[in-house]
Amino acid sequence: MNAPEQLETKTRIAPAVLADAWATAPHPVVVADGAGRVAATNEAVRLLLPTAANGTALREAAPRWLADAHTRLTARGPRAADGDEPDVVRGEIGERSYEARPARLDATHWAWWLAEDTNRRTAEDDLRAERRRTALLADASQQLLSSLNVERCMEVTATMAAGHLCDAATVIAPGRGNVHPMTSTGPAGEVTHSTVEIDLAEVPGLSEAMQGFPPVPSRWIDPATLPEWAVPAHFTGPVCSVLITPLPGHGVPAGVLMLLRCTERSAFSEAEEVFARVFAARAGAAVSAARLYAEQSAISRTLMRDLLPPDLRPVNGVEFAGGYIAAGAGEHIGGDFYDVHAGQTPEDETLAVLGDVCGKGLEAAALTGKIRNTVQALRPMGHDHQQLLSLLNESLLRAEHTRFATLALASVARRGNSVDLRVTSAGHPPPLIARADGSVDEADTRGTLIGALPQVTSSTAHVRLKPGEVCLLFSDGIVEAKGGPLGTEMFGEERLSRALSECFGMVAEAVVERVQMLASQWVGRGPHDDMAVVAIAAPRHQHLSAVDGHTRGRYTG
């Protein structure tokens, strides 16, 4: 019984109608029996499978995937009930993709309806590929943006490219002359950082890519002409395909990405070249951002080096110590500053300066740098505090900014076992002196702000420190620090004086640490202004001695 007759038996439709429908069905249909032989075919199947004649073994006339599916289906025997929905199978016939769906005709015959799904399968493959590319770009962005280190970004770029786009990858960064930093990754994932002297013109398109021009097609590059430096050391197979693409940066190119494939992989397709450029754009942006950050950090470190508070040490038998806490968390510079300019000989005075610029942060720090440089230039006038302050005031008034500053000056000299000081305040809190009897004196000095009025006035106090006594210069950030139980009470000069009264006999560094510790504990985690402090101490156990009994003496412990 042929297929139309079987259908007629089951459906009771006119044989002519069934025969016509069977012959003109748009999809290929092949009927096979339980023995795996072709029982009937329509015209569409005969065009698709020319050898599928009646009685022919299905395995000889049809592709293997269809014959295997029929074998599995017939093996189910009686268990294949009419209500069952057999699995749909898919495979290729020639260069086209088909979906085969079985339909049971009777106890021993099955009809396989074939529907071409090449376009759908191609679309699904393209969608999966696009999803993989999107996931790769997202992963690349996450890894690249997690670091602002140039070498790390180059390493991530080369590693991800070698893992997903090619067999080996090299990132070449802009260099000086012909010397370029390079990062290479081989098939096994090993990473090599090097600095190599290379000639970019040796590889077609490399020099242009380094300048940011569009890449040349991969087919234009002959892999056999690659120089030795262009192939990673761990790349064992012959190079069969090369792709070079620029790494676009922020205004300037960030380098070049070179991709290599061996003979086991196909050449780069047009779609792969496009995606490589998209990947390179992400990587270039990250590398460029990291390089810009590195350059700005280097500039900041260079400029900040002269703005950071100096490390103080004893000068000509007098102990000096300083401490600074910036207002902002993580900041190292601000509006408070201090300096100590040593005298050339033990008899010369050493000038100590502590100041406070209006404001906080980098803008205030820029003015502190100017004031520190100006005071250093005026150091020869340290014997006349009023003249020094007047010249500094004129300098600040001529500047474009509108900020002012307060200043405390102390000219210090060792005289026998004592230390003589001349202290002058210019709008700054007067220095405090911790005496041997536990009392704390306030230096009798007053003055006007610097950089605010055409003329400055000041008074200078003369102070003598006996062995163990300490003079403390401090900024208003110490006494105005708010804290306590409610977080609103100022630390105040009274607490500072009480803390200083216990510091007789301490070395200058210990005095600074104690004052900073108490002020920090008082503030807690609350906001505060910049806090600077300088301690000047007369040592208790130092004395002037001659090294050989005849030459000039020096202070020893």
C-alpha positions in Angstrom: 0.0 0.0 0.0 1.5 3.4 -1.0 1.4 6.5 1.1 -1.8 8.1 -0.5 -3.7 4.8 -0.1 -2.6 4.6 3.6 -3.7 8.2 4.1 -7.0 7.4 2.4 -7.6 4.4 4.7 -7.0 6.5 7.8 -8.7 9.8 6.7 -11.4 8.6 4.1 -10.4 11.4 1.7 -10.7 10.9 -2.1 -7.7 9.2 -3.5 -7.2 11.8 -6.2 -7.2 14.6 -3.7 -4.6 12.8 -1.6 -2.4 12.0 -4.5 -2.4 15.5 -5.7 -1.7 16.9 -2.2 1.1 14.3 -1.8 2.7 15.2 -5.1 2.5 19.0 -4.6 3.5 19.1 -0.9 6.0 22.0 -0.5 8.1 20.1 2.0 10.0 16.9 1.1 8.3 13.8 2.6 9.8 10.3 2.7 8.0 7.3 4.1 10.1 4.4 5.6 9.0 1.1 7.0 10.1 -0.7 10.1 12.9 -2.4 8.2 14.4 0.9 7.3 13.5 0.9 3.6 12.0 3.7 1.6 8.3 3.0 1.1 7.2 6.2 -0.6 8.5 9.7 -1.6 7.0 12.9 -3.0 8.4 15.0 -5.8 10.2 17.4 -3.3 12.2 14.5 -1.8 13.2 13.1 -5.2 14.7 16.5 -6.0 16.5 16.6 -2.6 17.5 12.9 -2.3 17.7 11.6 -5.9 18.6 8.0 -4.8 15.6 7.7 -2.4 13.7 5.2 -4.6 11.0 2.8 -3.2 12.7 -0.2 -1.7 16.0 1.5 -1.2 17.6 1.4 2.2 17.0 4.7 4.0 20.6 4.6 5.3 21.8 4.6 1.6 19.5 7.2 0.3 19.3 9.7 3.2 21.9 11.3 5.4 23.1 9.3 8.4 21.4 11.6 11.0 18.0 10.9 9.5 18.6 7.1 9.1 19.7 7.0 12.8 16.7 8.9 13.9 14.4 6.4 12.1 16.2 3.4 13.6 15.7 4.8 17.1 12.1 5.5 16.4 11.2 2.1 15.0 13.1 0.4 17.9 10.5 1.7 20.3 8.0 -0.7 18.7 4.6 -0.9 20.4 5.6 1.8 23.0 5.4 4.4 20.2 1.7 5.1 20.8 -0.3 7.4 18.6 -0.3 10.1 21.2 3.5 10.2 21.5 5.4 13.2 20.1 8.6 11.9 18.7 11.7 14.1 19.0 12.4 16.4 16.1 15.8 15.9 14.6 18.0 18.4 12.8 20.9 17.9 10.4 22.5 19.0 7.2 21.9 17.8 3.6 24.7 19.2 1.5 25.2 22.8 2.5 21.6 23.3 3.8 20.2 22.7 7.2 16.9 20.7 7.7 14.5 19.8 10.5 12.9 16.4 10.2 9.6 15.7 12.0 8.2 12.1 12.0 4.5 11.2 11.6 3.2 7.7 12.2 1.1 6.2 9.4 0.4 2.7 10.7 2.2 0.0 12.8 5.1 -0.2 10.5 5.3 3.0 8.5 6.6 6.5 9.4 6.5 9.6 7.3 9.4 12.0 7.7 8.6 15.6 6.9 11.7 17.7 6.1 11.6 21.5 6.5 14.6 23.6 5.6 15.7 25.8 8.5 19.0 27.1 7.1 18.1 30.7 7.5 16.8 30.2 11.0 19.8 28.2 12.0 22.1 30.8 10.6 20.2 33.5 12.5 20.5 31.5 15.7 24.2 30.9 15.1 24.7 34.6 14.5 22.7 35.5 17.6 24.8 33.1 19.8 28.0 34.6 18.3 26.8 38.1 19.0 25.9 37.1 22.6 29.4 35.7 23.0 30.9 38.9 21.6 28.7 41.0 23.9 29.7 38.9 26.9 33.4 39.2 25.9 33.2 43.0 25.6 31.4 43.3 28.9 34.0 41.1 30.6 36.8 43.0 28.9 35.4 46.3 30.1 35.1 45.0 33.6 38.6 43.7 33.7 40.2 46.7 32.0 38.4 49.3 34.1 39.3 47.5 37.3 42.9 48.8 37.1 44.6 52.1 36.3 47.9 50.5 35.8 49.2 50.7 32.2 51.1 47.4 32.3 48.1 45.6 33.8 45.7 47.0 31.1 48.1 45.9 28.3 48.4 42.4 29.9 44.6 42.0 30.1 44.2 43.2 26.5 46.7 40.7 25.2 45.4 37.8 27.4 41.8 38.2 26.4 42.6 38.7 22.8 44.7 35.5 22.8 42.0 33.6 24.6 39.0 34.6 22.3 40.2 36.1 19.1 43.5 34.5 18.1 46.3 32.1 19.2 48.8 34.8 20.2 48.5 38.5 20.8 50.9 41.4 21.2 50.2 44.9 22.5 52.7 47.5 21.4 52.6 50.9 23.2 53.9 54.2 21.9 57.6 54.6 22.7 60.5 57.0 22.5 62.1 56.8 19.0 62.2 53.1 18.0 62.0 51.8 21.6 58.5 50.5 22.4 57.1 48.7 25.5 55.5 45.4 24.4 53.2 42.9 26.1 52.8 39.4 24.5 50.6 36.4 25.3 51.1 33.0 23.7 48.7 30.1 23.2 49.3 28.8 26.8 48.5 32.1 28.4 52.0 33.0 29.4 52.6 36.8 29.5 55.8 38.6 28.6 56.6 42.2 29.2 59.5 43.7 27.4 60.9 46.9 25.9 62.2 46.3 22.4 63.9 48.4 19.7 61.8 47.8 16.6 61.3 49.2 13.1 57.5 49.7 12.7 57.9 49.8 8.9 58.9 46.1 8.8 55.2 45.1 9.2 52.7 46.5 6.7 50.2 48.8 8.3 51.9 48.8 11.7 53.3 52.3 11.5 50.0 53.6 10.3 48.1 51.9 13.1 50.5 53.3 15.7 49.5 56.8 14.4 45.8 55.9 14.7 45.0 55.3 11.0 42.4 52.6 10.1 43.9 49.1 9.9 44.8 47.3 6.7 42.9 44.1 5.8 44.4 41.0 7.2 44.9 39.5 3.8 47.3 42.3 2.8 49.8 41.1 5.4 52.1 38.2 4.5 52.8 36.2 7.7 56.1 34.9 6.2 57.5 38.4 6.3 56.9 39.0 10.0 60.2 39.9 11.9 61.3 37.8 14.8 60.2 40.3 17.4 56.6 40.2 16.2 56.2 36.5 17.1 55.9 35.6 20.8 58.6 33.3 22.0 56.1 30.6 23.1 54.3 30.6 19.7 55.4 27.3 18.3 53.2 26.9 15.2 53.7 28.7 11.9 51.8 32.0 11.5 49.2 31.8 8.9 47.2 35.0 9.5 48.0 38.4 11.0 45.6 41.2 12.0 46.8 44.6 13.1 44.4 47.1 14.6 45.1 50.4 16.4 44.1 51.0 20.0 42.3 54.3 19.9 43.0 56.5 22.9 41.8 59.9 24.3 43.0 62.2 21.6 46.1 60.2 20.8 46.6 56.5 19.9 47.1 54.2 22.8 49.1 51.7 20.8 48.6 48.7 18.5 47.1 45.3 18.9 48.6 42.5 16.8 46.7 39.2 16.5 48.3 36.0 15.2 46.7 32.7 14.1 48.5 29.4 13.3 47.6 26.9 10.6 45.1 25.1 12.8 42.7 28.1 12.7 41.2 29.8 9.7 42.1 33.2 8.5 40.4 36.3 9.9 36.9 36.8 8.4 35.6 40.3 7.7 33.2 40.0 10.7 36.1 39.0 12.9 38.2 41.9 11.8 35.3 44.3 12.6 34.9 42.8 16.1 38.6 43.0 16.7 38.4 46.7 16.0 35.5 47.0 18.5 37.5 45.1 21.1 40.5 47.2 20.4 38.5 50.4 20.9 37.5 49.2 24.4 41.0 48.2 25.3 42.5 51.4 23.8 40.2 53.6 25.9 41.2 51.7 29.1 45.0 51.8 28.3 44.7 55.5 27.4 42.9 56.3 30.7 45.5 54.3 32.7 48.4 56.1 30.9 46.7 59.5 31.5 46.3 58.6 35.2 49.9 57.6 35.4 51.1 60.8 33.8 48.9 62.9 36.1 50.0 61.0 39.1 53.7 61.5 38.2 53.0 65.3 37.7 51.1 65.4 41.0 53.9 63.6 42.9 56.5 65.9 41.4 54.5 69.0 42.3 53.5 67.7 45.7 57.0 66.8 46.7 57.7 70.5 47.4 54.3 71.0 49.1 54.6 68.1 51.5 55.6 69.1 55.1 59.3 68.4 55.6 60.7 65.9 58.1 62.3 68.0 60.9 65.3 67.1 62.9 67.6 68.8 65.5 69.4 71.8 64.2 72.5 73.3 66.0 71.6 71.7 69.3 67.9 72.6 69.2 65.2 70.0 68.8 62.6 70.6 66.1 59.6 68.3 65.3 56.5 68.9 63.2 53.2 67.1 62.4 50.4 67.7 59.9 47.0 66.2 59.5 45.1 67.3 56.4 41.4 68.1 56.6 40.3 65.7 53.9 40.6 61.9 54.2 43.4 60.6 52.0 44.8 64.1 51.4 48.4 64.8 52.1 48.5 68.6 51.5 46.3 71.5 52.4 46.2 75.0 53.7 48.5 74.5 56.8 52.3 74.3 56.4 55.5 74.6 58.4 59.2 74.9 57.5 62.5 75.2 59.4 65.4 77.1 57.7 68.6 76.2 59.5 71.3 78.8 60.3 74.6 78.4 58.6 76.6 78.2 61.8 75.6 77.2 65.4 75.7 80.9 66.3 73.2 81.8 63.5 69.5 81.8 64.2 67.3 79.1 62.7 64.0 80.3 61.3 60.9 78.2 62.0 57.7 79.1 60.2 54.2 77.8 60.7 51.3 79.2 58.6 47.6 78.7 57.8 46.2 79.7 54.4 42.5 80.6 54.1 40.8 77.5 52.6 41.5 73.8 52.2 42.6 71.3 49.6 44.7 71.8 46.5 43.8 75.5 46.0 45.0 76.4 49.4 48.1 74.1 49.0 49.1 76.0 45.9 49.2 79.2 47.9 51.2 77.5 50.7 53.8 76.6 48.1 54.1 80.2 47.0 54.4 81.4 50.6 57.0 78.8 51.5 59.1 79.7 48.5 58.8 83.4 49.2 59.8 82.9 52.9 62.8 80.8 51.8 63.9 83.6 49.4 63.5 86.1 52.2 65.4 84.0 54.7 68.4 86.4 54.8 66.0 89.0 56.4 65.0 86.6 59.2 66.7 88.9 61.7 63.8 91.4 61.1 60.5 89.7 61.3 58.5 92.9 60.5 60.4 93.5 57.3 60.0 89.9 56.2 56.3 90.0 56.8 55.9 93.3 54.9 57.7 91.9 51.9 55.6 88.7 52.0 52.4 90.8 52.3 53.3 92.8 49.2 53.9 89.6 47.3 50.5 88.1 48.2 48.7 91.4 47.4 50.1 91.4 43.9 48.8 87.9 43.2 45.5 87.3 41.4 43.9 85.2 44.2 42.0 86.7 47.1 43.2 84.4 49.8 45.0 85.5 52.9 47.2 83.7 55.4 48.3 83.8 59.1 51.8 83.2 60.1 53.9 82.5 63.2 57.7 83.0 63.0 60.3 81.8 65.5 64.0 82.7 65.2 65.8 80.1 67.3 69.4 80.0 68.6 71.2 77.9 71.2 72.9 79.9 73.9 74.7 77.6 76.3 72.2 75.2 77.9 69.3 77.5 77.0 67.5 78.3 73.7 66.6 81.9 72.8 63.6 82.6 70.6 62.2 85.6 68.9 58.5 84.8 68.1 56.2 86.9 66.0 52.5 86.3 65.2 50.9 87.7 62.1 47.2 87.0 62.7 48.1 83.6 64.1 47.5 82.1 67.5 50.4 83.0 69.8 52.9 80.2 70.5 52.6 78.4 73.9 55.6 77.6 76.2 55.7 74.7 78.5 57.8 75.6 81.6 59.8 73.4 83.9 57.3 74.1 86.8 54.4 72.8 84.8 53.0 76.1 83.9 52.2 77.1 80.3 52.9 80.7 79.1 51.5 82.3 76.0 54.0 84.3 74.0 53.2 88.0 74.0 53.0 88.6 70.3 50.2 89.9 68.0 49.9 90.9 64.4 47.7 91.4 61.4 46.9 89.0 58.6 49.2 88.5 55.6 47.7 89.3 52.1 44.6 91.1 53.4 45.7 94.7 54.2 48.2 97.1 52.5 50.2 97.3 55.7 51.0 94.7 58.3 51.8 95.3 61.9 53.3 92.9 64.4 55.0 92.6 67.7 57.8 90.3 68.5 58.2 88.4 71.9 61.6 87.3 73.3 61.4 83.9 74.9 64.1 81.8 76.6 63.7 78.1 77.0 65.6 76.3 79.8 66.6 72.6 79.4 63.5 70.5 78.9 61.1 73.4 78.1 59.1 73.5 74.9 57.7 76.1 72.7 54.7 75.0 70.6 53.6 76.6 67.3 50.2 75.4 66.2 47.4 76.2 63.7 43.8 77.1 64.7 42.8 73.7 63.4 44.0 72.3 66.7 42.1 74.5 69.1 39.0 74.8 66.9 38.7 71.0 66.4 35.1 70.1 67.3 34.4 66.9 69.1 33.6 65.7 72.6 30.5 63.8 73.7 28.1 65.8 71.4 30.7 66.5 68.7 30.1 70.3 68.9 32.6 71.4 71.6 36.0 72.9 70.6 39.2 71.4 71.8 40.2 74.9 72.9 43.4 76.5 74.2 42.7 75.4 77.7 42.8 71.7 76.8 45.9 72.3 74.7 47.6 74.1 77.6 46.7 71.3 80.0 48.2 68.7 77.6 51.3 70.8 77.1 51.8 71.3 80.8 52.6 67.6 81.0 55.2 67.7 78.3 58.2 69.2 80.2 61.3 67.1 79.5 59.8 65.3 76.5 61.7 65.3 73.2 60.1 67.5 70.5 58.8 64.5 68.6 56.9 63.1 71.6 55.3 66.5 72.2 54.0 66.7 68.6 52.7 63.1 68.8 50.9 63.8 72.1 49.2 66.9 70.8 48.1 65.3 67.6 46.8 62.2 69.4 44.7 64.2 71.8 43.3 66.4 69.0 42.5 63.4 66.8 40.8 61.5 69.7 38.8 64.6 70.4 37.6 65.0 66.8 37.0 61.2 66.3 35.5 60.6 62.9 34.0 64.0 62.6 35.1 66.7 60.1 38.0 69.0 61.0 40.2 71.7 59.5 43.9 71.2 58.6 46.0 70.7 61.8 49.6 71.6 62.0 52.0 71.8 64.9 55.7 72.5 65.5 57.5 71.8 68.7 60.8 73.6 69.6 62.6 72.0 72.6 65.7 72.8 74.6 67.4 69.4 75.1 67.9 68.4 78.7 71.2 66.5 78.3 73.0 68.0 75.4 76.1 70.1 75.8 78.6 71.9 73.6 81.9 70.0 73.4 85.1 70.3 71.3 85.8 67.3 69.2 89.6 67.4 69.7 89.9 70.0 72.5 90.9 72.8 70.2 88.5 73.0 67.3 85.1 74.6 67.3 82.5 72.7 69.4 79.4 70.9 68.3 76.3 69.7 70.2 76.4 66.1 71.3 74.2 63.9 73.4 
